[in-house]
Structure formats: C-alpha cells, structure tokens
Amino acid sequence: MQLIDPNHPAYRRLWVRVAIVAVCFGWAVVEFVTGDPFWGVLAGGAGAYSFYILFWTFKPQPPATEPVVQPDAEEEEEEEGPAATAEKPSKDGQAE
C-alpha cells in the first residue's frame, strides 16, 4: 500500500518534496525536545517514509502533452466570412 503517489503533479517541484521531508523531521525533533518520544517516533517515521518515496524511489514522469490541432485554411475563411461582413450595431441598437 502506497500512501504517497509520487506521480502526482504536486510533487514535481524539488522544493515541495524537500519541504515535506523537512517538516516531518523537524516536527520529530520538536516532539523529542518537548519530551514526547512516541509522537517523535511517528513524525520521524513519516519523514523517513516520505524521504524514501519522494527521493529514493522518485522517477519523474514527463508531463503529458496533447498535440496542437491547427484549423484548416478553409475553416478559417468560413469563420471570418460572415463575421467580417456583419454590420456592427450603433449605440441606439440600429445597424450603421
């Protein structure tokens, strides 16, 4: 069972992955300093797991790009034709 999906687009940036691991280990240090070793071990375990998933086994996937569809020249002429000949209404709603 995988708790973190490393292919999610949120984890592509390095600073995001570093911040997640640093916060987990930082919180573990806070818990050990304040005298709660149980929560310190849990936060340290979360930090170790996130380091393993986000750095050790991380294989970035290239972003999926869709091919750009170019409209045909005939379609452009059809679209521009009626729009170019249409009269613009004036302020009072009458065509000029």
C-alpha positions as CSV (number, residue, x, y, z in Angstrom):
1,M,0.0,0.0,0.0
2,Q,1.4,3.3,-1.1
3,L,0.4,6.4,1.0
4,I,2.1,9.0,-1.3
5,D,1.6,8.9,-5.1
6,P,5.0,10.2,-6.4
7,N,3.5,10.6,-9.9
8,H,1.1,13.3,-8.7
9,P,1.9,16.7,-10.4
10,A,2.3,18.4,-7.0
11,Y,5.5,16.5,-6.3
12,R,7.3,17.5,-9.5
13,R,9.0,20.5,-7.9
14,L,12.0,19.8,-5.8
15,W,11.2,22.4,-3.1
16,V,7.8,20.8,-2.4
17,R,9.5,17.4,-1.8
18,V,12.2,18.9,0.4
19,A,9.6,20.9,2.4
20,I,7.5,17.8,3.1
21,V,10.5,15.8,4.4
22,A,11.9,18.8,6.4
23,V,8.6,19.4,8.1
24,C,8.3,15.8,9.1
25,F,11.8,15.5,10.5
26,G,11.5,19.0,12.1
27,W,8.3,18.0,13.9
28,A,10.0,14.9,15.1
29,V,12.8,17.0,16.6
30,V,10.2,19.2,18.3
31,E,8.4,16.2,19.8
32,F,11.7,14.7,21.1
33,V,12.8,18.0,22.7
34,T,9.4,18.6,24.4
35,G,9.5,15.1,25.9
36,D,7.1,13.1,23.7
37,P,9.1,10.3,22.2
38,F,6.0,8.4,20.9
39,W,5.0,11.3,18.7
40,G,8.6,11.9,17.8
41,V,9.0,8.4,16.5
42,L,5.7,8.7,14.5
43,A,6.8,12.0,12.9
44,G,10.3,10.6,12.3
45,G,8.7,7.6,10.6
46,A,6.6,9.8,8.4
47,G,9.7,11.7,7.5
48,A,11.6,8.6,6.7
49,Y,8.8,7.2,4.6
50,S,8.3,10.5,2.7
51,F,12.1,10.6,2.0
52,Y,12.0,7.1,0.7
53,I,9.1,7.7,-1.6
54,L,9.9,11.3,-2.7
55,F,13.6,11.0,-3.2
56,W,14.9,7.4,-3.1
57,T,12.3,5.9,-5.5
58,F,11.2,9.1,-7.2
59,K,11.1,8.8,-11.0
60,P,9.6,12.0,-12.5
61,Q,7.1,11.4,-15.3
62,P,7.3,13.8,-18.3
63,P,4.1,15.9,-18.5
64,A,1.6,14.6,-20.9
65,T,1.1,16.9,-23.8
66,E,-1.6,16.8,-26.3
67,P,-0.9,17.6,-30.0
68,V,-1.8,21.0,-31.1
69,V,-4.6,20.9,-33.6
70,Q,-4.2,23.5,-36.4
71,P,-7.5,24.6,-38.0
72,D,-7.7,24.2,-41.8
73,A,-7.5,27.2,-44.0
74,E,-11.0,26.6,-45.4
75,E,-12.5,26.6,-41.9
76,E,-10.8,29.9,-41.1
77,E,-12.3,31.5,-44.3
78,E,-15.7,30.3,-43.4
79,E,-15.5,31.6,-39.9
80,E,-14.1,35.0,-41.0
81,G,-16.5,35.5,-43.9
82,P,-19.9,36.1,-42.1
83,A,-18.2,37.8,-39.2
84,A,-16.3,40.2,-41.4
85,T,-19.4,41.3,-43.4
86,A,-21.7,41.6,-40.4
87,E,-22.6,45.2,-39.6
88,K,-22.0,46.5,-36.1
89,P,-24.9,47.9,-34.2
90,S,-24.6,51.5,-33.1
91,K,-25.4,52.8,-29.6
92,D,-29.1,53.0,-30.2
93,G,-29.3,49.4,-31.5
94,Q,-29.7,50.3,-35.2
95,A,-27.3,48.9,-37.8
96,E,-25.0,51.5,-39.3
